Amino acid sequence: MTPSEVVHTLEDGMTLGIGGWGSRRKPMTLVRALAASPVRDLTVVTYGGPEVGMLCALGKVRKLVYGFVSLDSIPLEPHFRRARQAGTLPEVVELDEGMLQLGLRAAAWGVPFLPTRAGLGSDVLRVNPDLRTVVSPYGEEELVAVPALELDAAFVHMNRADERGNGQYLGPDPYFDDWFCMAAERAFVSCEKLGLDANACLHSRLLNRTMVDGVVHAPGGAWFTECPPDYPRDEAFQTTYAATARDPAAWQAFVEAWLS
């Protein structure tokens, strides 16, 4: 598929999961196509990076569900910070990182929630009053019931993928891209190269064809985030991007250049 073909499957108001982690292996080619489209009022579920700041600054996010939003070398994504401080992000769900993973797993397994001790005794429950607790049927322990994070669609980026949808990461971390795909009605993977690396270890084959609905060949598809071993993060470009949060004119010029 092409990036535009992927985005044309989306509709206003959908829930979209975006894989990767902070400013690492983000599906930026697909995010750019989404940014250029008319689709809006999205619920975005992610371990957030620059895609969150960009989509928030463009007014496309109605609700954000996240464990963090960071550029890694820049601890807090500045466009996200601006949206939160200005109150222009209508709704947020701030979760512990592990709770977010459990929500994806619950959706993938088709159960309404999964229990955890994470969040107990913390402000997670205070800032998310819709979260409920349950009592273990095997004792009296109270646990947080993390609701399933059911996704209409998911975007992830892999180092390698074949045309059937099998996907392979070659860097140090799989993140939770497989769970994003399994939690989604439709999942789309962009990749640096078509064809799997037969010399890499078998566990690097993170996605199988049953998880994926479309493949996009997108060399440099995670840039400017890192995608090791193919390329590192472009720190100079990321710094330039981050600085646009302080200057509306610079942001407008950045958007025009980025989407051209």
Secondary structure, 3 states (H helix, E strand, C coil): CCHHHHHCCCCCCCEEEECCECCECCCHHHHHHHHCCCCCCEEEEEEECHHHHHHHHCCCEEEEEEEEECCCCCCCCHHHHHHHHHCCCCEEEECCHHHHHHHHHHHHHCCCEEEECCCCCCHHHHHCCCCEEEECCCCCCEEEEEECCCEEEEEEEEEEECCCCCEECCCCCCCCHHHHHHCEEEEEEEEEEECCCCCCCHHHCCECHHHCCEEEECCCCCCCCEECCCECCCHHHHHHHHHHHHCHHHHHHHHHHHHC
